[in-house]
Amino acid sequence: MKIAHRVLKGAMLSTISIAALGAGNIAYAQNNAPADENAEDQADDNSGFGENDIVVTATKREQTLQEIPVAVTVTSAESIEKAQVRDLADLQTIAPTLRVGQLQSSANTNFIIRGFGNGANNAGIEPSVGVFIDGVYRSRSAAQIGDLPNLQRVEVLRGPQSTLFGKNASAGVISIVTREPQYVFGGSVEASYGNFNAIIGKADITGPIADNIAFSLAANYNKRDGYANDLNLGTKVNERNRYGFRGQLLIEPSDVFKIRLIGDYDNINEDCCVAANLFNGPTGAIVNALAGGIGLDAENPFSYNVYTNLPSENRIKNYGGSAQIDYEAGALSLTSITAYRGVDSFSNQDSDFTAADLLQRNINDTQIRTFTQEFRVSSDFDGPFNFLLGGYYFNEKIDVNNDIEYGEDFRAFGNALLGAATGGALNFSILEGAFGASDFAAGLVSSPTAYAGQFFAAGTGYPSEIYTLDNQAYSIFGTVDFDITDRLTLTGGFNYTKDSKDFSSNVTATDAFSAIDFNAPQYATFRRNLLIGGGAPFGLATFLGANPTTTTLPDGVTPLSSIGIANANPLAGLRAFQFQPRLVNFPNSVEDGETRDGKFTYSARLAFEATDSLNLYASYATGFKASSVNLSRDSRPFLSDAAALGSAGLLQPNQSFGTRFAGPENAEVFEIGIKGAWDVAAFNLTLFKQSIKGFQTNIFTGTGFALANAGEQSTDGIEFDGTVSPTDNLTFSAAMVYLNPKYDSYPNSTTGDLTGTRPSGIPALSTSLGVDYDIPIGGDNKLNLHADYYYESKVFLFDDNVNNPAADAFAKANFSRSVNALSASTTLFLDNGLQVSVWGRNLTGAEYITTAFPSVGQAGSFSGYPSQPRTYGVSAKYKF
């Protein structure tokens, strides 16, 4: 067979990169575990691969590490175990090409590869980095973050992967592979205890049911006290409380026919995630006064002390099942993967992150139901030509119910802001009386006191927000390999994807102040009185006295000659306080509430095996991600629809415009590389240029999220990783990623034209250094010493503010991040299957802000998510 022939050829059609100590640890596991208890040995024996071959499936074929023609980082279960990686967020410390950002809830996580990634904070936004578990697409981060038991390996595919993966993957793929059931009875039990009362338990068992049927069962439990303190509520924050189950059944009616059934359930119920005050702006004093003392721990993010008036809730149920069928018909292999998944995610949090009762609730209740079907056929001919051809179908339904309401203190908070903005000239009582009297005179309300006590009243806001999204997509994809010579292989690939989305909103708004149209004719007398006699800043006489030669009103635009005093609007500046306006629901007579996208993508690669130990390659690939939809209160009609909406009578008071959705992403990448592998050393070096046109951004503005396409973003980069083993027991490893990103075109950002500037949050240099040392202590007993060091160069946390240079200088002076984190473990391996570890993560106590953002409703203040502090503990594991 051709695959076997390539294995015998030895090292080098590799375009894979090995995460820190990944290869060494896989080899260790295979060479030191008892033969009859090693599930991976059995799997290798059954597949025909060699004892030390690392088998991966990044190209949707089983291939060895040496021959696979895709740039991918592989992290083995042994590497993850020794590094005490607890979840995908920890994985970045040993795979520097990957960055993971935890945001405001357990269900909001961003995965970023080579500086590209999005997908959190909105159920309508699909991630640019696709996550697949055992070949099944997990469409949202709430379905991706569970603690997987019985892990075999994690493959991080860099660059667009659309030609092999039928849904999105414009920036890369994280493919997680769990171990198949085995026909040899065995399993393991693990327990770990660490600081913050961290308790982790895992157990799995596998074995035969019949000669051709095997099973496996696994369970995991992860509980930890919070490492932050809510001093107002007297509770802990940022806890862990998760458990899960996973069952598998392997049925092999014959040597050429295999069925793998998987069912899983994960449950998360925890208080996450702490947001600290980074800069205390002008609202800080108001917050403290309303809280009756201390409302926030100002500018002290690493005290891990916060003040809120509402404990956060994060509840996630993630479940599903899949059936994979594999059949070999001679030189052809057929595969079918059918899957159904459900995610129920509920969160409620104090989104103002203060002890003042500004927001009494911010609820998000999301249900996602996903069905996927994939078919593919691949060849294993003896000749120079081989192929893979597949089809993919995706059907997903999303239902979102939100509720955000003002708390008891928001009226006083808003009144203070209003007074500060108007020099003390106005307050809500004055405005309520004036608008009530005017609307009563116009016959619009039944009483002059209709608005008394209603502006920013507790319990008002958006008590009901309902959004739906129905998404259907299908694609056909394939690759063709042609061996020009024994050492030169040409590969081409293609994908055509068709994606359709239908979406709707039904939002109820009850904030009376945000519903006032300041331009309404019934308020003309009130506006005139403010202009003539209102005093600063509204007094027209005062303004003209200070600007005697002006020909325009205070806005600097409107000519005095073309508009009367009665029509000038001194209330325009108050629109900034209309936080929760009436919205235009969709679909409607103008907006159809749908997107329809289709794209053909392709790839080409030339790989040359220069020697048995050295290989060079060059590749070009394109990628595609369909439109993403804004399923939130921040959805706004496109400005291009303004006239039609006005004609249809659908525009709301103080109507603003933005986007309903962001259009597709189109990616491309050029790569060249050289790789070598010898008995004591190996390295991979890749140079690339990757870009995404229409990169989808979802930027928090302080009161909402702006979803838009960024024009084009590109990254030039270098990736290197290598290992050196001076002796059989000692391995050094290094992985480095250098990135030079820029916005090639971003003219319409929220902070001005960013074309030519560097995107925030992407470090120029990320490095992981590791060492692994085995000390024999008699028989097959060993002591393993492991350490890995992770470094990230300094980055700024906000994009440039072209519209406001002073704000830009302030952000660069105050909001940046760099990382220096050391982790280590010492593990005793006994030949009876027992292993005992002492471990620590972030032993250097690195402190950094993962993400920063304008504080909610508190103009001039900034908040951020502080990194996890030092953790350490002991663990014991018994394999049988």
PERA-V425518 format. One record per residue. N is the residue number from 0. RES is the residue in one letter. PHI is phi as a letter, one per 40 degrees, with the letter a starting at -180 (* if undefined). NEAR is the number of other ideal C-beta (glycine too) atoms within 8 Angstrom. Layout:
n=(N/N)
res=(RES/RES)
phi=(PHI/PHI)
near=(NEAR/NEAR)
This chain:
n=(0/1/2/3/4/5/6/7/8/9/10/11/12/13/14/15/16/17/18/19/20/21/22/23/24/25/26/27/28/29/30/31/32/33/34/35/36/37/38/39/40/41/42/43/44/45/46/47/48/49/50/51/52/53/54/55/56/57/58/59/60/61/62/63/64/65/66/67/68/69/70/71/72/73/74/75/76/77/78/79/80/81/82/83/84/85/86/87/88/89/90/91/92/93/94/95/96/97/98/99/100/101/102/103/104/105/106/107/108/109/110/111/112/113/114/115/116/117/118/119/120/121/122/123/124/125/126/127/128/129/130/131/132/133/134/135/136/137/138/139/140/141/142/143/144/145/146/147/148/149/150/151/152/153/154/155/156/157/158/159/160/161/162/163/164/165/166/167/168/169/170/171/172/173/174/175/176/177/178/179/180/181/182/183/184/185/186/187/188/189/190/191/192/193/194/195/196/197/198/199/200/201/202/203/204/205/206/207/208/209/210/211/212/213/214/215/216/217/218/219/220/221/222/223/224/225/226/227/228/229/230/231/232/233/234/235/236/237/238/239/240/241/242/243/244/245/246/247/248/249/250/251/252/253/254/255/256/257/258/259/260/261/262/263/264/265/266/267/268/269/270/271/272/273/274/275/276/277/278/279/280/281/282/283/284/285/286/287/288/289/290/291/292/293/294/295/296/297/298/299/300/301/302/303/304/305/306/307/308/309/310/311/312/313/314/315/316/317/318/319/320/321/322/323/324/325/326/327/328/329/330/331/332/333/334/335/336/337/338/339/340/341/342/343/344/345/346/347/348/349/350/351/352/353/354/355/356/357/358/359/360/361/362/363/364/365/366/367/368/369/370/371/372/373/374/375/376/377/378/379/380/381/382/383/384/385/386/387/388/389/390/391/392/393/394/395/396/397/398/399/400/401/402/403/404/405/406/407/408/409/410/411/412/413/414/415/416/417/418/419/420/421/422/423/424/425/426/427/428/429/430/431/432/433/434/435/436/437/438/439/440/441/442/443/444/445/446/447/448/449/450/451/452/453/454/455/456/457/458/459/460/461/462/463/464/465/466/467/468/469/470/471/472/473/474/475/476/477/478/479/480/481/482/483/484/485/486/487/488/489/490/491/492/493/494/495/496/497/498/499/500/501/502/503/504/505/506/507/508/509/510/511/512/513/514/515/516/517/518/519/520/521/522/523/524/525/526/527/528/529/530/531/532/533/534/535/536/537/538/539/540/541/542/543/544/545/546/547/548/549/550/551/552/553/554/555/556/557/558/559/560/561/562/563/564/565/566/567/568/569/570/571/572/573/574/575/576/577/578/579/580/581/582/583/584/585/586/587/588/589/590/591/592/593/594/595/596/597/598/599/600/601/602/603/604/605/606/607/608/609/610/611/612/613/614/615/616/617/618/619/620/621/622/623/624/625/626/627/628/629/630/631/632/633/634/635/636/637/638/639/640/641/642/643/644/645/646/647/648/649/650/651/652/653/654/655/656/657/658/659/660/661/662/663/664/665/666/667/668/669/670/671/672/673/674/675/676/677/678/679/680/681/682/683/684/685/686/687/688/689/690/691/692/693/694/695/696/697/698/699/700/701/702/703/704/705/706/707/708/709/710/711/712/713/714/715/716/717/718/719/720/721/722/723/724/725/726/727/728/729/730/731/732/733/734/735/736/737/738/739/740/741/742/743/744/745/746/747/748/749/750/751/752/753/754/755/756/757/758/759/760/761/762/763/764/765/766/767/768/769/770/771/772/773/774/775/776/777/778/779/780/781/782/783/784/785/786/787/788/789/790/791/792/793/794/795/796/797/798/799/800/801/802/803/804/805/806/807/808/809/810/811/812/813/814/815/816/817/818/819/820/821/822/823/824/825/826/827/828/829/830/831/832/833/834/835/836/837/838/839/840/841/842/843/844/845/846/847/848/849/850/851/852/853/854/855/856/857/858/859/860/861/862/863/864/865/866/867/868/869/870/871/872/873/874/875/876/877/878/879)
res=(M/K/I/A/H/R/V/L/K/G/A/M/L/S/T/I/S/I/A/A/L/G/A/G/N/I/A/Y/A/Q/N/N/A/P/A/D/E/N/A/E/D/Q/A/D/D/N/S/G/F/G/E/N/D/I/V/V/T/A/T/K/R/E/Q/T/L/Q/E/I/P/V/A/V/T/V/T/S/A/E/S/I/E/K/A/Q/V/R/D/L/A/D/L/Q/T/I/A/P/T/L/R/V/G/Q/L/Q/S/S/A/N/T/N/F/I/I/R/G/F/G/N/G/A/N/N/A/G/I/E/P/S/V/G/V/F/I/D/G/V/Y/R/S/R/S/A/A/Q/I/G/D/L/P/N/L/Q/R/V/E/V/L/R/G/P/Q/S/T/L/F/G/K/N/A/S/A/G/V/I/S/I/V/T/R/E/P/Q/Y/V/F/G/G/S/V/E/A/S/Y/G/N/F/N/A/I/I/G/K/A/D/I/T/G/P/I/A/D/N/I/A/F/S/L/A/A/N/Y/N/K/R/D/G/Y/A/N/D/L/N/L/G/T/K/V/N/E/R/N/R/Y/G/F/R/G/Q/L/L/I/E/P/S/D/V/F/K/I/R/L/I/G/D/Y/D/N/I/N/E/D/C/C/V/A/A/N/L/F/N/G/P/T/G/A/I/V/N/A/L/A/G/G/I/G/L/D/A/E/N/P/F/S/Y/N/V/Y/T/N/L/P/S/E/N/R/I/K/N/Y/G/G/S/A/Q/I/D/Y/E/A/G/A/L/S/L/T/S/I/T/A/Y/R/G/V/D/S/F/S/N/Q/D/S/D/F/T/A/A/D/L/L/Q/R/N/I/N/D/T/Q/I/R/T/F/T/Q/E/F/R/V/S/S/D/F/D/G/P/F/N/F/L/L/G/G/Y/Y/F/N/E/K/I/D/V/N/N/D/I/E/Y/G/E/D/F/R/A/F/G/N/A/L/L/G/A/A/T/G/G/A/L/N/F/S/I/L/E/G/A/F/G/A/S/D/F/A/A/G/L/V/S/S/P/T/A/Y/A/G/Q/F/F/A/A/G/T/G/Y/P/S/E/I/Y/T/L/D/N/Q/A/Y/S/I/F/G/T/V/D/F/D/I/T/D/R/L/T/L/T/G/G/F/N/Y/T/K/D/S/K/D/F/S/S/N/V/T/A/T/D/A/F/S/A/I/D/F/N/A/P/Q/Y/A/T/F/R/R/N/L/L/I/G/G/G/A/P/F/G/L/A/T/F/L/G/A/N/P/T/T/T/T/L/P/D/G/V/T/P/L/S/S/I/G/I/A/N/A/N/P/L/A/G/L/R/A/F/Q/F/Q/P/R/L/V/N/F/P/N/S/V/E/D/G/E/T/R/D/G/K/F/T/Y/S/A/R/L/A/F/E/A/T/D/S/L/N/L/Y/A/S/Y/A/T/G/F/K/A/S/S/V/N/L/S/R/D/S/R/P/F/L/S/D/A/A/A/L/G/S/A/G/L/L/Q/P/N/Q/S/F/G/T/R/F/A/G/P/E/N/A/E/V/F/E/I/G/I/K/G/A/W/D/V/A/A/F/N/L/T/L/F/K/Q/S/I/K/G/F/Q/T/N/I/F/T/G/T/G/F/A/L/A/N/A/G/E/Q/S/T/D/G/I/E/F/D/G/T/V/S/P/T/D/N/L/T/F/S/A/A/M/V/Y/L/N/P/K/Y/D/S/Y/P/N/S/T/T/G/D/L/T/G/T/R/P/S/G/I/P/A/L/S/T/S/L/G/V/D/Y/D/I/P/I/G/G/D/N/K/L/N/L/H/A/D/Y/Y/Y/E/S/K/V/F/L/F/D/D/N/V/N/N/P/A/A/D/A/F/A/K/A/N/F/S/R/S/V/N/A/L/S/A/S/T/T/L/F/L/D/N/G/L/Q/V/S/V/W/G/R/N/L/T/G/A/E/Y/I/T/T/A/F/P/S/V/G/Q/A/G/S/F/S/G/Y/P/S/Q/P/R/T/Y/G/V/S/A/K/Y/K/F)
phi=(*/c/c/c/d/c/c/c/c/g/c/i/b/c/b/b/b/b/c/d/g/c/c/c/c/c/c/d/c/c/c/b/c/d/d/c/b/c/c/c/d/c/c/c/c/c/c/g/c/c/c/b/c/c/c/b/b/c/c/g/b/c/a/c/d/c/b/c/c/b/c/a/c/b/b/c/c/c/c/c/c/c/c/f/c/c/a/c/c/c/c/c/c/b/b/c/c/b/b/b/b/c/b/c/a/c/c/b/b/b/b/b/b/f/g/b/i/a/h/c/g/a/c/c/b/c/c/c/b/c/b/b/b/f/g/b/c/b/c/b/c/c/c/b/b/c/c/c/c/f/c/b/a/b/b/b/c/c/g/c/b/c/c/b/b/c/b/f/g/c/b/i/a/b/b/b/b/b/c/c/d/b/c/b/c/a/i/a/b/b/b/a/b/a/c/g/f/c/b/b/b/a/a/a/a/a/i/c/b/a/c/b/b/b/b/a/b/a/a/a/a/a/b/a/c/c/c/b/b/c/c/c/c/g/b/c/b/g/c/b/a/b/a/a/b/a/b/b/b/b/b/b/c/a/c/b/b/a/b/b/b/b/b/a/a/b/b/b/a/a/c/a/b/c/b/b/c/c/a/c/c/c/c/d/c/c/c/c/c/c/c/g/i/b/b/a/c/c/f/a/c/c/c/f/b/b/b/b/b/a/c/c/b/b/b/b/b/b/a/i/a/a/b/b/b/b/b/b/b/g/c/b/b/b/b/b/b/b/a/b/b/b/b/b/b/b/b/a/a/c/c/c/f/b/c/c/c/c/b/c/a/a/c/b/b/b/b/b/b/b/b/b/a/b/b/a/b/b/b/a/c/c/c/c/b/a/a/b/b/a/b/a/b/b/b/b/b/b/b/b/b/b/a/b/b/c/c/c/c/c/c/c/c/c/c/c/c/c/c/c/c/b/g/g/c/b/a/c/c/c/c/c/c/c/c/c/c/c/c/c/c/c/g/c/b/c/a/c/b/d/c/d/g/c/c/f/c/d/g/c/i/b/c/a/b/b/b/b/a/b/b/b/a/a/a/b/a/a/b/b/b/b/c/c/b/c/b/b/b/b/b/b/a/a/a/b/b/b/b/b/b/b/a/a/b/a/b/b/b/b/c/c/c/c/c/c/c/c/c/d/c/c/c/c/c/c/c/c/c/c/c/c/b/c/g/c/c/c/c/c/c/c/c/c/c/c/b/c/b/c/b/b/c/d/c/g/b/c/c/c/c/b/a/c/d/c/c/c/b/c/c/d/c/c/c/c/c/c/c/b/c/c/b/c/c/a/c/a/c/b/b/c/g/a/b/b/b/a/a/b/b/a/a/a/a/b/b/b/c/c/a/c/b/a/b/b/a/a/a/b/a/b/a/a/b/c/d/b/b/c/c/a/c/c/c/b/c/c/d/c/c/c/c/c/c/c/c/c/g/c/c/b/d/f/d/b/b/a/a/c/a/b/c/c/b/b/b/a/a/b/b/b/a/b/a/b/a/b/c/b/a/a/a/b/b/b/b/a/b/b/a/b/c/g/d/c/b/b/c/c/b/h/b/a/b/b/c/a/c/c/g/a/b/b/a/c/a/b/b/b/a/a/b/b/b/c/b/c/b/b/b/b/b/a/b/a/b/b/b/b/c/a/c/c/a/a/c/b/c/c/b/h/c/c/d/g/c/c/c/c/g/b/c/c/b/b/b/b/b/b/a/b/b/b/b/c/b/h/g/c/c/a/b/b/b/b/a/a/b/b/b/b/c/c/b/c/c/b/c/d/b/c/c/a/d/c/c/c/c/c/c/c/c/b/b/a/a/a/b/b/b/b/b/a/a/b/b/c/b/b/c/c/g/c/b/b/b/b/a/a/b/f/c/c/g/d/b/a/c/c/a/b/a/c/c/c/g/b/d/g/b/b/b/a/b/c/c/c/c/c/b/a/i/b/a/b/b/b/b/b)
near=(7/9/11/8/8/11/14/6/7/7/7/14/12/13/15/14/13/13/15/16/16/13/13/12/13/14/9/10/13/13/8/8/10/6/6/5/11/11/12/11/11/11/12/13/6/6/8/7/9/7/7/7/11/10/12/14/12/12/11/11/7/8/10/13/13/13/11/15/12/9/13/14/16/17/14/14/10/10/15/13/8/13/14/12/10/7/8/10/9/11/14/11/13/18/15/12/13/13/9/12/11/10/12/9/12/12/13/11/14/13/16/14/15/15/11/17/14/12/12/12/9/12/11/13/16/11/15/17/15/13/14/13/11/10/11/12/13/10/10/13/14/13/12/12/11/10/10/11/13/10/12/9/11/13/15/17/14/12/16/16/13/17/13/11/12/14/14/12/16/14/15/16/14/15/13/12/11/14/13/11/11/13/7/11/6/12/11/11/8/12/10/12/10/11/8/9/8/14/11/15/10/12/12/12/9/15/13/10/6/5/4/6/11/13/13/16/11/13/13/14/10/12/11/13/8/13/10/11/10/13/10/10/8/5/9/11/14/11/12/8/9/15/9/14/9/16/11/14/11/14/10/10/6/5/4/6/11/9/13/13/11/13/9/12/10/13/10/13/8/10/12/12/12/12/9/16/16/12/10/8/11/9/13/14/7/12/16/11/8/13/14/4/5/10/13/14/11/7/7/9/10/8/7/11/9/15/13/13/10/10/9/14/9/14/10/15/11/16/8/12/9/13/12/13/12/11/10/9/8/4/7/10/11/12/14/10/13/9/14/10/14/12/14/10/14/12/13/10/10/12/9/11/13/14/11/14/11/13/16/10/9/10/11/12/9/15/10/16/10/15/9/15/10/13/10/11/11/13/11/10/8/5/4/5/10/10/10/14/9/13/11/15/9/14/9/13/10/16/9/15/11/12/11/13/13/14/12/7/11/13/13/8/16/13/11/9/12/14/10/7/10/11/7/5/10/9/8/12/7/8/13/14/12/10/12/15/9/12/12/13/7/7/4/6/9/4/7/8/8/11/14/9/6/10/12/12/10/11/8/13/11/15/9/9/15/10/16/10/15/10/12/9/14/11/12/10/17/12/14/10/11/9/9/7/5/5/6/11/11/10/14/10/14/12/16/11/16/9/13/11/13/8/16/10/12/9/11/8/12/8/15/11/13/12/10/11/7/12/5/8/4/9/13/9/8/10/15/10/9/12/12/10/6/10/8/7/8/11/12/11/7/10/10/9/7/6/7/6/4/8/6/9/10/7/7/5/5/9/8/9/4/5/8/5/8/8/8/12/8/11/10/8/7/12/9/6/10/12/8/11/14/7/10/11/8/12/7/10/4/9/11/4/9/9/10/6/11/8/9/7/15/11/14/11/13/11/13/9/13/7/6/8/8/11/14/11/14/9/14/11/17/12/18/16/13/13/11/13/12/15/13/13/11/10/13/9/14/9/6/4/10/11/6/8/15/9/6/9/5/10/8/9/9/11/11/6/8/11/11/12/13/13/6/10/14/12/18/11/14/9/13/11/13/9/15/11/10/7/3/6/11/11/10/16/10/12/8/16/9/15/12/16/9/13/14/15/12/12/10/9/9/11/6/9/12/12/16/12/10/14/14/13/15/11/16/7/14/10/16/12/15/11/15/9/11/6/5/4/7/11/12/11/17/13/19/13/14/9/14/8/10/11/14/11/8/14/8/6/14/5/11/8/8/14/10/6/11/8/11/9/8/12/11/8/11/14/12/18/12/15/12/14/10/10/9/7/6/4/4/5/11/11/11/14/10/15/10/16/12/16/12/10/9/7/13/10/13/9/10/10/12/12/5/8/7/6/8/12/8/8/12/9/5/9/13/9/11/10/11/9/13/11/16/11/14/11/12/11/10/8/7/4/10/9/12/10/13/10/13/12/12/14/11/8/7/9/7/9/13/10/10/10/9/11/14/11/11/14/10/7/14/13/13/15/13/12/11/6/10/10/12/10/12/10/13/11/12/10/11/7)
